[in-house]
Amino acid sequence: MASASKEKRIKKKEKEEQIQSKSLGNFHNLELLCKADDRQKKTLQKIIKQKPDLAKSLNIYADGVKYYLARQQQRDKLLAGKESPLADVTEEQVQIPVLPSISNRQIVRQFKQDPLNAQKLSESLEKANKRQYHSNNYTPFANRQKVNIIQTQNPPQKINREKELPKLKVKKQNLTQFNYYIGPGNNGELVKRILQKREQYWSSVPQQFQYKHFIWQQSYFGMDFNRLSASDSLFTRVMYNFFEFHKNITSKSGLSISLLQYYNNIEKTFDVIPLVFIINFKNSDWVKDVQQFTEFYCNNNPLTQTSMKTNLDFDFYVSNLPANKVNYNGIKTYKMQETLTNKTQYLWLLKPADWNRGEGVHVFNTLEEVETLIKSYYYGKGNYECKEFVIQKYIERPLLLGGRKFDIRCWVLITHEMHYYLFREAYIRTSGTTFSLENKDRYIHLTNNAVQKNAQNYGQFEDGNQLSLKRFQKQLDQQETKYDFRKEGWPKIKEVVKLTLSSTRMNKRNRKYGMQILGYDFMIDENLKLWLIEVNANPCIEESSNLLKILIPRMLDDAFKLTVDKVFTPDVDFGMQQPKFKVDEYEDSENMWESLGVCG
C-alpha cells in the first residue's frame, strides 16, 4: 500500500514538472518584459510555475507591447524627417488585433467601409507628393505643393447654398411633464380618464416609479406625509388625495369623539348624530364603556322581557393605553328623541369603527346578540379582526320613499388651501326591499350600493337603486310629504358640514398640497329631521347607474380644477378642452363645487 501511494506521488510530481516546463517553453517573451533585470525574470518564472495558464495571457500582452514599440520607432523616424515606410513592422504584427481607443472608434469604422486600405493610401500619398526639405529642416512656404486628394466612390454632393432649406415641421412638446399614479380599486380607471384630458402635462406611471407628483389611492396607508412640503418649484411638489388626520371625522368613532369634544355636551352632539357609544378594547377604560352602554340600554328599553340579559361578559385583555377624553356626563338622564324608538322594537346598530361599505354592520336588539358579535370580531370573524366598535341607536321611524328606506349621499371637497366645498348635486340611495322592523335583513336596513347590488331585487325600482334630487322631490310630492328638500334640507346639510370640519383639524401639521373628497351620508326621519350618519374618507365613485355616469366624472373634473390644476399647472386653462362632462341645468364652464369656508 505504501509503495503504491509513493508511485502516485512521483507521477503527480512528474506531471507538474511537465506542465511547468511546457509553460516556460511556451513563454517566449521573458526577455522582452524583464529586459536585463535578472531579479524580475526569476520572480516571473516563479509565478508562471505556480500558475501555468498565465503564460498565454502574458504572451498576448507581450505581443501588444512589441507592436506598440515598433509603431513608436516608426513615428520617431518620421518625425526626424527620414523616409521610412511601414516595413519596420512585420506583417504578423500588423495582423494582431488591437482594441482602438474610444476617440478613434469612429475612424476605424470609416476605414472598414473605405475600399482603399489605410496603409496603401498613406504610401501612395507619400510617393505622389514628396516634399522638398530645406537644409535646416525647414520647408519654405513657396516650395510647398498642392496635395491632390484621391476621390473615393462617394464624391461630395453639390449644394446650392443660395436656395433656402425647407423648414422642418417639429411637433411642439411641453417640457412641463408631471407624473401621476392611480391605485387599483374603486373605479380608478375613471380618475385616469379624467386626468387624460390633461395628457399634454400629465402622464401615468406605475407604483414603483420613484418620481410621482400626484398619488390617488383607496387608502392612505403607505403615504409619506413628510413629503407634502412647500416648494417654489412645480416639479418638486407632491399631492395626495388624503389628509393626515382625516380619521378624526371619517372613522365612526372619530366623528363621535370630535363632536363630543367640540360641544362638550351630550344633547347638542346627539342632536346632530344618533346616540353613540364607543367601545375600544385597545384602551384601559373599555370595562367602564361597556358598563355605561349596558346601563343605558337596560334603563331605556321599552320592552318588558323577564329573561333578558342585563350585562355583557368579556374576558378580554385590559391594556395600559389611555382612553380618549370624551365627556359622557349626563348620559344617565339623557332622553332619546322619539323617532329613535318604537313601542314594538328596540333596535341598535353594531359597527366596526374603521370599516366601510357596510362591512361588519349588524342590526341587533338583545345584549346576547351584540355580545356574540363582538366576541366573533374580536377573535377574527371571517379573517377579519376588530377591537374597536361603535354601538349606535337605530332610527326606528325613518322617512320612507315608496315604503322603502333611503339615505342621501353628498360630496365635500377640501383643497390644498384648506378651503372646503359642497358639490351642488347629490343623489339618493334606496333599499330595494319594503321596510320592516320585524326583519333584521341587512338589505332592508342598509342602503349602501356595496350592499344593495347583491340583493335579488337590485335595480327593480330605480336604476342602480339611485335617484337624483329632482326625482326625489317629485316622489315626495307624489306621496304628499310636505318637504322642500332644496329649501329645508340642503341648508341644514351645509350647516352640518361646517360643524364637522370646525370640530377638528385634519391638517394639524400644516402639510402642503393635500386634497380629499369626502362622502357625507344623511337620513331624514319621520318628523323631517335631518341626521348625519357618517363621513366616508374614500366615497364610492363607481358609475353604477346612468345618473352617476353623469355626476361623478363632472364632480372629479371640477375638483381637479380646484386642486391639481392650481398646484401644478396654474397658468393653464383646461376649461376649453374636450370632452365636456355635461350636467343638466349647469353650464359647462361653471364649477359645480360651492365654497362654504376654510377649515384647519
C-alpha angles and dihedrals in degrees: 000000000000092000091050092053091049091053090052091052093048091050090048091052091048091053092050091050090050091051091048093048091048092050092048090046092049092049102082098159099071093112092050096052098039098034108188098335108115092186092059090047092055094048091047091050091052091051092050091049090054094042111028093175089065091073092075094053092046092050091054090048092048091050089054090051090051092052092048093050092049091052091049091052090051092049092050092052093049091050090050089060098251121136105237121159122209091270091109088075115068121233091244091056092049091054092054106110112241122188107237120226119260093254092054099046093094091053091050091053090050093052091050090057094043113097090216119077113241092230094050092046092055093047093050092050092051093050095045095048110036112175124226107235122212119234090247091052089259126126112211118222092239093058095054116110131209114261112225108216112218111238116236127213091275108060117197115270120245110243124199101218093185091065114086116241116239114260114246117234104232118187110234112242121194112228094206097091119163129188129225133188122204115195122221124267137041094061096302088167089071091056089051090050091054092049091047087072084071096047091130087070104019135057131182119244132183123256092257092060109110102212108060121156101184122032122188115185138160092238135029092228111122095022114131103214091187086077091065095091131139116268134174090208115080092210095060095052120107126195129193129192091231137066119225097242100032090126088075086084106008097064115074093236093041093056092052093046093048093051093044091051092044096051098026083204128100098207094053093045095049091047088069099039128022116264111292135192118195118211114184113177090191091069129076094237098058092111089058092047092051091049091048092055096045092051092051091044093053096042094052100039107124093195119086109218122162097200096051121132112242102194143031118241115208125163094191126145116273109222130203095235113122118246125241113270100248123158112224093164111146095026091125093060096036114120119207120230114261096247090063094063138053131189094233101046141027107203130179135177126231113204130178104235100234104030125102144186091057095296115154095004113140135177114223138166105186134060090232090063096049092045091054092046095049093048092050093052093041091057093040117274112205093352090306122115125193132173101173123067142175119214109198132182112250118235097239096183106047126164107261130212111213089340092306132108121250142174136197124244117203130178124226124188126204113193132207088264090056092248111143128211138188118220109239093229130054134172139227122239114205137192117238093215130074113260118255134162091203093066121061094197107145091221087066098048106031117066098182112131089228087063101035096051088069094054120105094234096046110148094009095122103021135017103269089349088282135125134190118236089251094056089042091058091048091054091049089053092048093054089045097244106157099219127121102202097192092052100036109021103036096056089049090053090054090052093051092048090052091047096051094047090048092051094069145013114246092182102044094154095049096241116184130234100016122141136175140184113213129197115220118198120202136179132197120216131212091272090054092251116150117230128191108225103179147323119239122214094203109025119201112267097179112136094231096155140026088255093058091045085065102038105039099053090049091045092053096043093050090046091054090050089060096043122015096034094048094049100044108019106024094155096052124089111209092178094095095052125100145273104053120206100221123203122183116254092016128095118239091235093049119099107225095208112102115210114234105170147283126300134190 
